[in-house]
Amino acid sequence: MSRLGVDRIIPVVFLLFAAFIVGFLAPDVLASRALHQFTASLQLLPQRLESLLLEGQSKSQTEPLPVIETYSAVLERLKAEYYGAEIDERKLTYSAIRGMLSALNDPFTRFLDPEEYKSMREENEGNFTGIGAQLDTNKDGEVYIKEPLPDTPAMRAGVKANDVIVSVDGKPIKGLDIEQVVKMIRGPAGTKVKLGLRRKGTPKIIYKVITRQVVQFRMVKSQMLDEKNGIGYIRLYQFNEQCDTQFDQALTQLEKRHLKGLILDLRGNPGGLLQAAVDIGSRFIDSGPVVVIQERGGQKNPIYVKEEKHNHKRYPLVVLVDKHSASASEIVAGAIKDDAVGTLVGTKTFGKGRVQTIMPLQDGSAVAITTAKYLTPSGTDIHKKGIEPDIKVEAPDTFEVGDLKTDVQLAKALQVLKVKMGILPESVLEELKRAAQAKTPTAATAAASAQSPR
Amino acid sequence: MKNYKTLIVILLITLCFAAGYTVRTNAREKATVRRVSVSPVRAPGVPVATTQLCSAGDIDLGPLEIMLTVLRNVREHFVDPITPSDEGRMAREALRAMLASFQDPNTRFLDPEQLKLVREAAEGRFHGIGAILGMKKVKTGNIQEEHLVVITPIDSGPAAKAGLKSGDHIIAIDGRDVLPLDPFQRANEVIKEERKKAVDRNLLKKHIESETKRIEEGIPILKAERMLTSEDDKEFELTVLRDGATKPIKVKVKTQDFTVEPVSWTLVNDGRFGYIRISCFSNSTPQQFETAVKELKSKEVEGLVLDLRDVAAGDLETVLSVARLSVPERVFGFECKSRNRKIPIRIERCSDERVWKGSLVVLVNAGTARMAEALAVALRDNLSAKLVGESTYGDPSVVTLMELSDGSGVSITTGQMAPPKSSDYRGKGLAPDVSASSSEQMKEAIKILESLAKRSVSTLSRN
């Protein structure tokens, strides 16, 4: 046995190893028909041996599933084997994307299919193509014109409020949903639509041919609440690209009527664009940040007041908020509260302190991803907490926004503003605060309002 | 000596070659099956489509590309960094949502615990209230809701003891409503209806508030199913709707882990006939069934009652092994598959002395479901065995399980069984040859066997 030296063992071991490798490659040789396939498998040899070794080590723990690979494997399987209705790959994948995003436990990170994305863009741009009339359903289930908006094709064509729509482009619309009717009326700018209308007092159906146009949403509603004391009221419905311009115009209008104090109504305002919030906020804040954006990774980027928005005088300010005031509304309300430039009246706000970025996708759909947090100027994260008003006033079960008789919150806001302007004594304020504390919060809130905060 | 050494070296070289070959082929198999492996629970005779993993280059563009873009954006931009376990959850939720959109009760994602239940059922082990539960679509007006139904209470389980019956709809658990997959349908319908009628805002608001409360407090159907089949010790009060009962019934059930004896048998009618009860189709059912048949044959019984009432769990393979002992080498049925394929499923041959050759009556009821139904109809079509009892459940789906690498799974409807001769019974169930209420079923079965026995005696005497 002593003759079995190293010089003999080495070739033997080498031979054995070569045999192993040849065996290892054999399946590839058998499977491949062409030479290049074989050379490819030769090149892959080191990786394959390595992965073999690695696998032995990490076998114990179950790996999390790889998203795309797993999904496509199951999808392929379904396409080949599913027994039942035809598979709509696009629809399935949209559901899968929604499911995938739901795992992040963030309701604001969400998928928008092409249709949803389109209507969102329209809302943000603040305009859409149509005829410019608000529709509603009456108690008989008929779709009627609630209000033709000023300076729109509908108004110019002579469509009147309470006209009942009976046909669109000659097609009767009986039994259709309001959404379906709206879809039929909308279309590209420049095209025409023919409406058949039934008007009270007119026996025949009236036909109007209307040319569709780009119509702007009215984002701002303003009025003089108290002409004598110069108290103005501005309601902001949403934060889009138009709202700052419209706000500026509204304020100018009110100033012409000797504005001395202002009520800003952010109730039911679900938010909108961050930029619009900074613009509106800048109108009330003197200096410093309107909002602080905390990026992924924790870096804080304050967004400072835009000086060019200081084109109006400053007035005593009361801001109305409720639990539907969200996102951009909370940026504005939070900045006003932190800088003590106004008094918040109403109920606690929604509590959404996350900024989404909308990323358009190849097929017309889009994904909204929460990319940053925002903090109020003083550094508070209001997410899931909301902003407490300075003076708490619950809303009654039913009321009409802007109507001083039924809108209790507005009436109280008016009192607060009067105190601030020195028209009413300070004691009124104390009384209001006491009343708010005494009242146990009633849960009666408008659940019917289906606005989804953005 | 030298030759001897060379021989050893050559032997070693061959061994090494073989080792290399096996390692490589094993590794190859793992590479394709590691992440998505096809579970053994499937029909024999059907080629297994191995699912190749896609590398990024192979991925079919289109919708999948959109999903990939979304995933990349989330990875790069989401406010909190995404961890591998987040991605694992995302993969699961993507599958869950995608499969739910099929609205097919048999096509769904299974969490690891649920997959475990399926596996254990194949071994005759059950948990929770001890019932095979299912979803049934129920249409009322414009609303189509999924109800949680008891397909089958399992023999000796808590549900059976508490008196739950197959076909019972479980509408609430501990007073909390069981919600359908889309719980908002009703609320939307109410809003729609109210809009058409007089708009009484207060009434509408009240409706919506009560509906919101119901949804907030309710239990989603899939969660309810999990609750009732989980391994924890609990007691539930179920509110149950039953056919024929005017009011919902309240039933208290305690959960329990238990094992079912899959087959039991006895002699009936003074030993003239045999009775075999199959409680579930588990892995040991065919073997136990064979023993039962052997015992009964040695006792020279004249006829056999096969009790398939309240049997739901089981896979095709097991059922085929049982069928083999009474109708070998016949067509069990046809499996209709995607792309209009129709594949006959043949029953294997079996040596004569093991096969039951006498007359046969099969007891069925509304709890006779899935593979048990397929067996019942195969016995009827091949052997003219009479079915006695009630209409069966009516689900001929063939379901395939995919096991994923993280222990979860996917179940997919991959086919539908069509009986050899009888017509399709999907949704309707198999109609029995002789209908009988549960208390009369055994009596009817004996009556049939007696008349069959008489006939064979008379044919004998005539000869």
Interface residues (C-beta under 8 A of the other chain):
Chain A: V12 L15 L16 F17 A19 F20 I21 V22 G23 F24 L25 A26 P27 D28 R48 S51 L52 E55 T62 E63 P64 L65 P66 V67 I68 E69 T70 Y71 S72 A73 V74 L75 E76 R77 L78 A80 E81 Y82 Y83 G84 A85 E89 R90 K91 L92 T93 Y94 S95 A96 I97 R98 G99 M100 L101 S102 A103 L104 D106 T109 F111 T137 K139 G141 R296 R354 T357 M359 L361 Q362 D363 S365 V367 I369 T370 T371 A372 K373 D397 T398 A446 A447 A448
Chain B: V9 L12 I13 T14 C16 F17 A18 A19 G20 Y21 T22 V23 R24 T25 A27 R28 K30 R35 V36 A49 T51 Q52 L53 C54 A56 I59 D60 G62 P63 L64 E65 I66 M67 L68 T69 V70 L71 N73 V74 H77 F78 V79 D80 P81 P84 S85 D86 E87 G88 R89 M90 A91 R92 E93 A94 L95 R96 A97 M98 L99 A100 S101 F102 D104 T107 R195 K196 K197 A198 V199 R201 N202 L204 K205 I208 E209 T212 C336 K337 S338 S397 V398 T400 M402 L404 S405 D406 G407 S408 V410 I412 T413 T414 G415 Q416
